[in-house]
């Protein structure tokens, strides 16, 4: 098992995680290394530099491919965990840059030793450098965060914009999807981390309560609330919620204090309380497709 790191001096180091020792090292000719990501199969990794190059390396630190990707420098790169449909050795990778754009690449292995990069989409929409990007667990959605303070959600097959989130008040510096549930987080220099839930989305399975329904949270039935609790890993409190007839409207009114004091949920208060703290749980943007709910 390896960990890759890059530095401002252009060096790239592959670490043995078990021994905590350097396995191999290399360097790029120009610029600082500012981004790196392993392919899902672990057979190669990509680095991005401040001069705009993407470089693909194998575990022997051989350069398999080099591509000029962004005119003003790379800021982030991320692989989809899923193979491209119908392919055995082709992955999607995204890179973002100081040039305000994101590129989606098709990365495929070429016999005997080599990798080929093909640009699939050039995604525009941000008005300032894009600092972060991340794929959803199924590879069908890409999110990005920018100096323009927005988060944009893209559909990867077409490259179209699905939604733009404008809740942050400073640069959005990071974003990440949960590995197997329809949640993603965005972090900003406004000192806030926002966690979002798709509501509901066809590209995920088992999102929120009934996938065929666009029911807003305040209209959830008691069964819908129970389903949502199970999805959040809070099955242990389902019986308590059912005994207290908590439906969607009641759910939105809960606070961390009412969970602990009124419902006598001590253990779950810290878990569920965070979901209802400061904001109403799962407040939906019901007039926009796809729907999103900001959890906190």
N, C-alpha and C positions, 0 to 999 in steps of 0.2 A: 504494500500500500504506500502510495507516494503523495506528497504535498508539493505543489509548485509555488514559487514566489519570484517576484521580479523587483528590481530596485531602480533608483534614479540614475545609477551609473550604467544602466543598460544590461546588467547581469541578470541571469535567470538561473535559479537553483532548484533542483529536484531533490527533495528530502525523503529519506526513509522514515516513515512515521513510527515504525516499531523501534528502531534503534536511535531515532532522533539525530541521525547523522546525515551529512551530505552524501547523496547517491551520485549525482553528476551535476555539472555546472556548464553554463555556456553564456553567450552574450550576443546582443544585437549591435550592429555597426553604428547606428545613429539613434539618438534620442534616449529618453528614459522609458522603462517599462512601467505602464500604468494599469494594465489589466491582464488577467490570465484566467483560463478555464479549461478543465479536462473534458474530453469527449466522454459520453456516457459509458462507452465500452472500456475506457481507461487505456486505450492503445496509443493515444496521442493527445496533445494539448495545444492550446493556442495562446499566444501572447499578443498584446496590443501595445504600441509605442506612441510616444508623444509626437513623433514625426508622421504618424498616420498609417504605419504598416501593421498588418496582421501576419504573424509568423506561426506556422504549424511545426511542431517538434514531436519526435517520438521519444520513448523512454531512454534511448541512448544519446539523447540530445543532438540528434541529426536533424537538420532543417529539411522538412519535407516539402514546404511550400512557403512562398512569401508573396503577399499581395498588398498593393497600395490601396487602402480602404477609405480613409478620411483625410481630406486636404489639410485640416488644421490639428490633427491628432486624434487618436482613439481615446475614449474615456472608459468604456466598459465592453465586455463580451460575455455571452451566455449561450450555452447549448440547450436545446430541447432534449428532454430525457427519452423521447420516443423516436424510433426510426421513422424516416419518411415512408408514408404508405406505399406498399408494393416494393420496397427496397430492402436489401439485406445488410447493406453497409453504407447507408447514406443518412446523414443527420442534418437538422436545421441548426444554424448558429446565427445569433444576432450580434451586431456590433453597433455601438453608438459613438458619436464624435463631437468635437468642438465645432463642426460645420453645421450643427442644428439638425442632423438627420440620423436615422437608424437604417442599417442595411441588414436584410435577412439573406443568409448565404446557405447554399447547399454544399455540404462537405462530404465528399465521397473518397473512399480508398481506391488507389490505382495500383494494380500489380506491376512489378513485384513489390516495390517499396515506394510509396508516394501517396500524396493526397491532392485532390483537386478541389478548388474553391470556385463556385459559380454564384454570382449575385442573382438572387431570386426576386427581391423587391427592394426598392429604395423608398423608405417611409418618411414623409414630411408632415409637418403640422406644428412642430415646435418653432418658436421664434428666437430661441437662444440655445447655447450648447446643451446637448443631452448628456446627463451625467450618469444615468443608470438605465438598464433594461433587463427584463426577466421574462422567461417563458412560463406559461401555465403547465400543469402536470401532463396535459395531453398534447401540448405543443400547438394548440389551435389559437391561443391568445398570447399576445405580447404586450407587456406594459412598459412604459418608459417615464422617467422623471427628468425634469429640466431646470435650468437656471431661470426659465420663464415662469416658474412656480407651479406649473401644471403637471398633471399625470395624464398620459394619453393611453387608451386601450385600443390596440390594433387587432384585427383578424388576420392571421398569418397567411391563410390561403389566398386571399385577395389583396392584402395590404391595406384594406380600408379601415378608416377610423370608426370605432364603435361608440366611443364616449370620451369626453374630456372632463377630468376632475379638477376643480379649482379651489379646493379647501385650504391648501397650504398657503402661507403668506410670505414664505422665503424660498430659496432654492430647494428643489427636491433632489436630494443627494443619493438616495438609495431606494430600492424596491425589491420585493421578493414574494414568490408564491409559496403557499403551503404545499408539501409534496403530494398530497392525495385528497385534499378537500378544497372546495372553491373559495379559498380565502387568499388575499394578498395584503401585504403591508407596504406602506410608503413612509419614508423618513425624510425630514426636512431640517434646514437650519432655523426654522421657527421653533425648534425644540419639541416638536410633536411627532409622534408615530401614529398614523391612522391605519386601522385595519378594516378591510373592505370584504364584503361577501357578495358574490354573484347571486342574482335573485330573479327567477331561476335562469339557468343557462343551459342550452341544449348540449353544448360540448362537454358538460360534466354530467356524471351520473349521481343521483341522490343528493341534490343540492339542498333546496329548502322546500318546505314540507311537500307539496304536491307539484311535481315538475310541470304538469300540464296547466297549472293555474298561475295567474298573475296576481293572486290575492295579496294585498298589502298586509303588513304585520298586524296592524290594528284590527283587521278582519279575520285573523287566524282563529280557528276553533281550538278547543282544549287539546284535541288530538294533534293538530298542527304544532302546537307548542311542545307537546311530548315528543313528536318526531324531531323537532329542532334540537331539543335537549339531548337526545340520543346522538344526533349528528355532531354535537359539540363535546361528546364524551361525558355527559352529565346524566347518564341513565339512573344514577343512584338517587337523584332528586325528583325523578318523574312522578313517583307515587305521591310525594308531598304536594307537588303542583296540581296533580289530579284531585287530591282531597280538598284543596283550596280553590278548585275551579278556576285556575289561572288560564285565561284565554289571551289572545293577542293584545287586546286593549289593557288588560291587567299587567301583562308582561312589560309593556312600554312604560308603565308607571312605577315599576320596581326600582328600588335603590339598594345599594349595598347594605344600608342599615335595616331596611324593611326585610331583606332576605334573612338577616341574622336575628332580628328582634321579633318580627311578626310571624315569619314562616319557620323560625327556629332552625335555620340551615346554617350551621357553623362552618362546616368544612367547605361547602360549596360557595359560601359567601365570597371568599377570595377569588374563586374561579369565575362564577357567574356574575359576581358583583362588578368585576372589571368590565363586563360586557354592557352593563347598564349604567356605569358610572359616567357622569358628566353629560352624557347624551342619551337620548332615547334609543333603546336597542333596535337595531335594524331599521332605522328610518329610511324609507324607500324613496327613490326618485321615480315615482310611478308613471310619469309622463314620458320617460325616455326608455328606449330599447337599446341594449339589454339593461335590465334593472340592476342597481347596485345598492347595497346597504352598508352604511358606515357603522361598524360595531363600537369603536371607541377611538 
